[in-house]
């Protein structure tokens, strides 16, 4: 189980880093939304032990928070 959790966290982290590389043409609010979603996904995965539902839920909550911070 530990190996799967580390693999999930690593994969999500790489996806976040690569995804944020495409943020050059985005508005500041869009960048904050994307960053919040990425951070939320990692947090959700960690808190739920790599559960897909926890990862998606964390991404949704993080994206909403990032969007509100960007206003």
FENJOHU-V352014 format. One record per residue. N is the residue number from 1. RES is the residue in three letters. PSI is psi in whole degrees, 0 to 359 (none if undefined). OMEGA is omega in radians with two decimals (none if undefined). Layout:
n=(N | N)
res=(RES | RES)
psi=(PSI | PSI)
omega=(OMEGA | OMEGA)
This chain:
n=(1 | 2 | 3 | 4 | 5 | 6 | 7 | 8 | 9 | 10 | 11 | 12 | 13 | 14 | 15 | 16 | 17 | 18 | 19 | 20 | 21 | 22 | 23 | 24 | 25 | 26 | 27 | 28 | 29 | 30 | 31 | 32 | 33 | 34 | 35 | 36 | 37 | 38 | 39 | 40 | 41 | 42 | 43 | 44 | 45 | 46 | 47 | 48 | 49 | 50 | 51 | 52 | 53 | 54 | 55 | 56 | 57 | 58 | 59 | 60 | 61 | 62 | 63 | 64 | 65 | 66 | 67 | 68 | 69 | 70 | 71)
res=(UNK | UNK | UNK | UNK | UNK | UNK | UNK | UNK | UNK | UNK | UNK | UNK | UNK | UNK | UNK | UNK | UNK | UNK | UNK | UNK | UNK | UNK | UNK | UNK | UNK | UNK | UNK | UNK | UNK | UNK | UNK | UNK | UNK | UNK | UNK | UNK | UNK | UNK | UNK | UNK | UNK | UNK | UNK | UNK | UNK | UNK | UNK | UNK | UNK | UNK | UNK | UNK | UNK | UNK | UNK | UNK | UNK | UNK | UNK | UNK | UNK | UNK | UNK | UNK | UNK | UNK | UNK | UNK | UNK | UNK | UNK)
psi=(320 | 320 | 318 | 320 | 316 | 320 | 318 | 313 | 318 | 316 | 318 | 320 | 316 | 318 | 321 | 313 | 315 | 322 | 322 | 342 | 338 | 13 | 6 | 322 | 8 | 155 | 166 | 321 | 320 | 322 | 318 | 322 | 314 | 317 | 318 | 320 | 319 | 314 | 319 | 322 | 315 | 315 | 317 | 321 | 319 | 314 | 331 | 11 | 30 | 11 | 136 | 320 | 320 | 322 | 313 | 318 | 317 | 321 | 319 | 312 | 316 | 321 | 320 | 315 | 316 | 321 | 319 | 324 | 326 | 353 | none)
omega=(3.13 | -3.14 | 3.13 | 3.13 | 3.11 | 3.12 | 3.12 | 3.14 | 3.12 | -3.13 | 3.12 | 3.13 | 3.12 | 3.13 | 3.12 | -3.11 | 3.13 | 3.13 | -3.14 | 3.08 | 3.14 | -3.05 | -3.03 | -3.09 | -3.09 | 3.04 | -3.14 | -3.14 | 3.10 | 3.09 | 3.12 | 3.11 | -3.14 | 3.13 | 3.11 | 3.12 | 3.12 | 3.14 | 3.11 | 3.12 | 3.11 | 3.13 | 3.11 | 3.11 | -3.13 | -3.07 | -3.11 | 3.10 | 3.09 | 3.12 | 3.12 | 3.14 | 3.10 | 3.12 | 3.14 | 3.11 | 3.10 | 3.11 | -3.14 | -3.13 | 3.13 | 3.11 | 3.12 | 3.14 | 3.12 | 3.13 | -3.14 | 3.12 | -3.10 | -3.10 | none)
